[in-house]
Amino acid sequence: MAAEPFRFAGGSGAELDGRLELPSGKPHAVALFAHCFTCTKQSVAATRIARELAERGYAVLRFDFTGLGGSGGDFANAGFVSNLRDLVAAADALAKGPGAPSLLIGHSLGGAAVLAAARDMPSVRAVVTIAAPFDVAHVLDRIKGAEAAERDGEAAVTIAGQSFRITREFIEQARGHDQAERAANLDRALMVMHSPVDAVVGIDNARQIFEAARHPKSFISLDGADHLLTEEADADYVAAIIAAWAPRY
């Protein structure tokens, strides 16, 4: 198994920083991983899942969304729609390298993003959401100071204990998304993974995604896991389940 840098132009044109995990032999599939809100490609979930899948024969790209981690661009002017464009750009870059992705995996808001972006990636055959919100605007509840940014056009806010600057556009990008329609018309295999004790994005979100989607669809309960999958055993379990489920597609 090996890992190598993977840099490409994102949806806004800024250079994005990624890490391509490769199996020891020829990959039997290419996967694209979308990290959680304000996380990076170095999160426990992103690194453990990508590496475990590479051990099982997948090539996996994990990358930093615009303005986060090692990626360029301005986080303040990014947002959910920006994330979707970055994912499509990542898929296009992969198609010119190891191959177009057939599997999308998204954690938390990244799960909502892969559910939305899949329709613009014809190569994708299967989608996995992990601890994903059903309503994209749910993320606004996690931003302390969002009201000031919406009122004044831009403001410093606190997200998960970290300071960021966001604009009114950032907030607007989180609204008006019909995820029920996207799930219903996904036209790909879907696996919904969620912990019943998730204190950040409640388990009811998983129910809503699952009920909106059509078959083939599966649900896996991540019993005892926290939202960020901070326990390595939980991230390894997620990777093992994905690796066992995805080959059918």
FIROPA-909052 format. One record per residue (C-alpha): residue number from 1; x, y, z; residue in three letters. Coordinates in Angstrom, 2 decimals. Layout:
// FIROPA-909052
> resi	x	y	z	resn
> NUM	X	Y	Z	ala
...
This chain:
// FIROPA-909052
> resi	x	y	z	resn
> 1	0.00	0.00	0.00	met
> 2	1.22	3.50	-0.78	ala
> 3	0.03	7.09	-0.46	ala
> 4	0.90	10.04	-2.65	glu
> 5	0.03	13.74	-2.88	pro
> 6	-2.83	14.59	-5.22	phe
> 7	-3.35	18.26	-6.02	arg
> 8	-5.93	19.58	-8.45	phe
> 9	-7.98	22.67	-9.31	ala
> 10	-11.18	22.86	-7.28	gly
> 11	-14.55	24.17	-8.34	gly
> 12	-13.49	27.81	-7.79	ser
> 13	-10.13	27.32	-9.50	gly
> 14	-8.14	27.27	-6.24	ala
> 15	-5.62	24.46	-5.88	glu
> 16	-6.89	21.77	-3.54	leu
> 17	-4.70	19.43	-1.52	asp
> 18	-5.46	15.72	-1.51	gly
> 19	-3.97	12.41	-0.51	arg
> 20	-4.39	9.39	-2.76	leu
> 21	-4.26	6.07	-0.92	glu
> 22	-3.32	3.22	-3.26	leu
> 23	-3.44	-0.55	-2.82	pro
> 24	-0.38	-2.71	-3.39	ser
> 25	-1.79	-4.03	-6.68	gly
> 26	-4.07	-2.68	-9.35	lys
> 27	-7.12	-1.09	-7.68	pro
> 28	-10.41	-2.82	-8.39	his
> 29	-12.29	0.44	-7.78	ala
> 30	-11.71	4.14	-7.12	val
> 31	-13.41	5.89	-4.21	ala
> 32	-13.76	9.57	-3.34	leu
> 33	-14.09	10.63	0.32	phe
> 34	-15.72	13.89	1.51	ala
> 35	-14.72	14.97	5.03	his
> 36	-16.93	16.43	7.76	cys
> 37	-17.78	20.12	8.24	phe
> 38	-14.63	22.22	8.96	thr
> 39	-12.61	18.99	9.24	cys
> 40	-9.79	18.10	6.85	thr
> 41	-8.52	15.06	5.01	lys
> 42	-6.50	14.30	8.17	gln
> 43	-9.53	13.56	10.35	ser
> 44	-9.57	10.17	12.05	val
> 45	-12.51	9.05	9.94	ala
> 46	-10.96	10.17	6.65	ala
> 47	-7.52	8.68	7.28	thr
> 48	-8.59	5.39	8.86	arg
> 49	-11.35	4.65	6.34	ile
> 50	-9.21	5.56	3.32	ala
> 51	-6.25	3.49	4.49	arg
> 52	-8.36	0.48	5.41	glu
> 53	-10.09	0.56	2.03	leu
> 54	-6.70	0.79	0.30	ala
> 55	-5.66	-2.32	2.21	glu
> 56	-8.71	-4.00	0.71	arg
> 57	-7.89	-3.07	-2.88	gly
> 58	-9.45	0.37	-3.36	tyr
> 59	-7.78	3.57	-4.52	ala
> 60	-9.16	6.34	-2.31	val
> 61	-8.83	10.11	-2.62	leu
> 62	-9.38	12.23	0.48	arg
> 63	-8.88	15.96	0.06	phe
> 64	-9.38	19.30	1.81	asp
> 65	-12.33	21.39	0.66	phe
> 66	-11.71	24.99	-0.41	thr
> 67	-10.11	27.12	2.31	gly
> 68	-9.42	24.22	4.68	leu
> 69	-6.27	22.28	5.56	gly
> 70	-3.69	22.49	2.80	gly
> 71	-6.11	23.71	0.14	ser
> 72	-6.19	27.19	-1.32	gly
> 73	-9.16	29.49	-1.62	gly
> 74	-11.21	31.43	0.88	asp
> 75	-13.31	29.46	3.37	phe
> 76	-15.39	32.57	4.14	ala
> 77	-16.82	32.60	0.64	asn
> 78	-17.09	28.84	0.27	ala
> 79	-19.96	26.71	1.57	gly
> 80	-22.07	23.71	0.66	phe
> 81	-22.46	24.56	-3.02	val
> 82	-18.71	25.16	-3.20	ser
> 83	-18.18	21.70	-1.70	asn
> 84	-20.30	20.13	-4.43	leu
> 85	-18.22	21.84	-7.11	arg
> 86	-15.01	20.67	-5.40	asp
> 87	-16.27	17.08	-5.40	leu
> 88	-17.08	17.18	-9.10	val
> 89	-13.65	18.70	-9.79	ala
> 90	-12.04	15.91	-7.74	ala
> 91	-13.91	13.28	-9.75	ala
> 92	-12.77	14.89	-13.00	asp
> 93	-9.15	14.94	-11.76	ala
> 94	-9.35	11.28	-10.75	leu
> 95	-10.68	10.37	-14.20	ala
> 96	-7.44	11.74	-15.67	lys
> 97	-5.35	9.71	-13.21	gly
> 98	-6.17	6.39	-11.53	pro
> 99	-9.73	6.37	-12.88	gly
> 100	-13.13	7.95	-12.41	ala
> 101	-14.67	7.19	-9.02	pro
> 102	-17.35	4.53	-8.78	ser
> 103	-17.84	4.94	-5.03	leu
> 104	-18.60	8.12	-3.05	leu
> 105	-18.22	8.24	0.73	ile
> 106	-19.17	11.27	2.82	gly
> 107	-18.90	11.94	6.53	his
> 108	-21.33	14.32	8.30	ser
> 109	-21.92	17.33	6.01	leu
> 110	-19.69	15.51	3.53	gly
> 111	-22.37	12.81	3.48	gly
> 112	-24.99	15.36	2.49	ala
> 113	-22.56	16.60	-0.16	ala
> 114	-21.97	13.22	-1.81	val
> 115	-25.72	12.59	-1.85	leu
> 116	-26.15	15.88	-3.74	ala
> 117	-23.10	15.65	-6.02	ala
> 118	-23.60	12.07	-7.22	ala
> 119	-25.99	13.09	-10.01	arg
> 120	-23.15	15.06	-11.64	asp
> 121	-20.79	12.05	-11.63	met
> 122	-21.94	9.45	-14.17	pro
> 123	-19.18	7.03	-13.16	ser
> 124	-20.51	6.64	-9.61	val
> 125	-22.34	3.39	-8.88	arg
> 126	-22.65	3.51	-5.09	ala
> 127	-22.90	6.16	-2.36	val
> 128	-22.22	5.90	1.38	val
> 129	-23.31	8.51	3.93	thr
> 130	-21.85	8.46	7.45	ile
> 131	-23.54	10.50	10.21	ala
> 132	-25.04	12.79	7.56	ala
> 133	-27.69	15.46	8.20	pro
> 134	-30.90	15.21	6.19	phe
> 135	-31.29	19.00	6.06	asp
> 136	-28.14	20.81	4.93	val
> 137	-29.19	23.91	6.93	ala
> 138	-28.70	21.81	10.08	his
> 139	-25.07	22.92	9.91	val
> 140	-26.08	26.52	10.66	leu
> 141	-27.07	25.42	14.17	asp
> 142	-23.40	24.58	14.80	arg
> 143	-22.16	28.08	13.95	ile
> 144	-22.02	30.57	16.81	lys
> 145	-22.39	34.04	15.34	gly
> 146	-24.12	33.07	12.10	ala
> 147	-26.77	35.73	12.68	glu
> 148	-24.12	38.49	12.63	ala
> 149	-22.68	37.21	9.35	ala
> 150	-26.11	37.18	7.76	glu
> 151	-26.97	40.64	9.10	arg
> 152	-23.65	42.38	8.37	asp
> 153	-22.51	40.44	5.32	gly
> 154	-19.44	38.99	7.04	glu
> 155	-18.44	38.13	10.59	ala
> 156	-16.11	36.08	12.76	ala
> 157	-17.84	32.95	14.04	val
> 158	-17.03	29.93	16.16	thr
> 159	-17.45	26.42	14.79	ile
> 160	-16.60	23.43	16.99	ala
> 161	-14.43	25.66	19.16	gly
> 162	-12.47	27.11	16.22	gln
> 163	-12.64	30.65	14.84	ser
> 164	-13.53	31.29	11.21	phe
> 165	-14.78	34.17	9.09	arg
> 166	-17.84	33.53	6.98	ile
> 167	-19.96	35.63	4.67	thr
> 168	-23.68	35.88	4.03	arg
> 169	-23.10	33.82	0.89	glu
> 170	-21.67	31.00	3.02	phe
> 171	-24.93	30.88	4.98	ile
> 172	-27.13	31.15	1.91	glu
> 173	-25.33	28.18	0.34	gln
> 174	-26.69	25.96	3.12	ala
> 175	-30.32	26.76	2.39	arg
> 176	-32.82	25.61	-0.20	gly
> 177	-31.54	22.08	-0.77	his
> 178	-34.14	19.39	-1.42	asp
> 179	-32.21	16.39	-0.12	gln
> 180	-35.36	14.26	-0.12	ala
> 181	-35.63	14.73	-3.89	glu
> 182	-31.94	14.01	-4.32	arg
> 183	-32.18	10.80	-2.29	ala
> 184	-35.33	9.69	-4.14	ala
> 185	-33.70	10.25	-7.53	asn
> 186	-30.19	9.11	-6.65	leu
> 187	-30.42	6.11	-9.01	asp
> 188	-27.41	4.50	-7.33	arg
> 189	-26.99	2.03	-4.52	ala
> 190	-27.05	3.81	-1.16	leu
> 191	-25.78	2.80	2.25	met
> 192	-26.71	4.98	5.23	val
> 193	-24.44	4.61	8.29	met
> 194	-25.27	6.36	11.54	his
> 195	-24.82	5.99	15.27	ser
> 196	-27.98	5.87	17.41	pro
> 197	-26.13	7.86	20.08	val
> 198	-24.83	10.59	17.74	asp
> 199	-25.14	13.79	19.81	ala
> 200	-24.34	16.15	16.91	val
> 201	-26.51	14.85	14.08	val
> 202	-29.34	12.79	15.56	gly
> 203	-30.28	9.34	14.31	ile
> 204	-33.59	10.69	12.94	asp
> 205	-31.59	12.23	10.09	asn
> 206	-30.59	8.74	8.96	ala
> 207	-34.22	7.61	9.04	arg
> 208	-35.27	10.52	6.85	gln
> 209	-32.52	9.86	4.30	ile
> 210	-33.27	6.14	4.23	phe
> 211	-37.02	6.59	3.86	glu
> 212	-36.59	9.14	1.06	ala
> 213	-34.27	6.87	-0.94	ala
> 214	-35.33	4.04	-3.21	arg
> 215	-33.85	0.55	-3.37	his
> 216	-31.16	-0.67	-3.50	pro
> 217	-30.50	0.85	-0.08	lys
> 218	-29.02	-0.40	3.18	ser
> 219	-28.74	0.88	6.72	phe
> 220	-25.95	0.12	9.19	ile
> 221	-26.19	1.15	12.84	ser
> 222	-22.84	2.33	14.22	leu
> 223	-23.80	1.35	17.73	asp
> 224	-21.79	3.21	20.39	gly
> 225	-19.82	5.39	17.96	ala
> 226	-19.57	9.16	18.33	asp
> 227	-20.26	11.61	15.52	his
> 228	-16.62	12.05	14.47	leu
> 229	-15.72	8.35	14.75	leu
> 230	-12.84	9.32	17.02	thr
> 231	-12.34	5.71	18.14	glu
> 232	-10.14	4.01	15.55	glu
> 233	-12.08	0.76	15.96	ala
> 234	-15.27	2.53	14.82	asp
> 235	-13.59	3.95	11.71	ala
> 236	-12.08	0.54	10.92	asp
> 237	-15.52	-1.06	11.28	tyr
> 238	-17.03	1.44	8.85	val
> 239	-14.29	0.70	6.30	ala
> 240	-14.78	-3.06	6.67	ala
> 241	-18.53	-2.80	6.10	ile
> 242	-18.07	-0.54	3.05	ile
> 243	-15.49	-2.92	1.59	ala
> 244	-17.86	-5.86	2.04	ala
> 245	-20.91	-4.02	0.63	trp
> 246	-19.52	-2.09	-2.34	ala
> 247	-18.20	-4.88	-4.64	pro
> 248	-21.77	-5.87	-5.57	arg
> 249	-22.03	-2.51	-7.34	tyr
